[in-house]
Amino acid sequence: MKKLFTLICCAALLGGLAGCSDDDEGEGVLTDPEALIGKWQLVSNYYHYYEDGAWHTDEDYNVETADYNDFDLFSGDGTAWSERYSKQGTLLSKHTPTSWSYSDGILMLDVYPQEIRVLTETKLVMCEYDGDTIGEGDYEEFIFVRVN
């Protein structure tokens, strides 16, 4: 009986150690602002909204089906800008640089807050909310991969 109890305790301990975490699939949020520096390609963009008592999601952009590529660039001097290229690589537009800062999971682009949900060496997921409060109301979700 004592061996059975010990076996159950060991199994419970191992199960607890192998359980789910907030960092499933290796995704999490890096806290160092330098993790953002570089060029990020938008791969998908979704609009999440609440209507008729339920949440809905519309895909606004998918790199596989779009006829252009969007990039966000963050420099070490605190400026950020967006660029749009044709699929053939021709620069179509470049937005005026703006200031950026990052702290506690919030990216400030000028005065506009973005919630960072995932920031790894290779992936960035950020959300922009329609209202003034992060985490409340309808929002747009942007998913990027690092290209350099």
C-alpha positions, 0 to 999 in steps of 0.5 A: 500500500505504501508503494502504491501511495508513493507511485501515485504521488510520483505520478501526480508530481510528474503530471504537474511538471508536464502540464500546460503553461502560459508559454505553450509551444515556446511562445511567450512575451520577451520583455527586452525592447531590443527584441522588437528591433528589426524587420517584421513581415505581416502574415495575417491580420484579423478583426475580432468583434462582438455582435449579436451576443457572440464573438466573430472574427474576420480575416483582413489580410493573409500573405498567401492570398494578398497581392502585396507584402506589408512590413513593420520596421523597428529601429534602435533609435526609437523610430518605426515605420511600415512599408508595402511591397508588390509581390515582385518586390517593388516598393509601393508605399512607406509610411512616415516614421513614428516613435515607439517604446515598449514596456510591460507588454505594451508597445506604444506607437506614437500615442497608440497602445498595442498589446503584445501577446507574443514576442519571440525571436521569430514571431510577433503578435500584437493587438490594437483595440478600438476603445481606449482600454487595452483588453476591452472591446473589439480589436485587430490582431496582427501576426508577424514573422521576423525577416531580419 
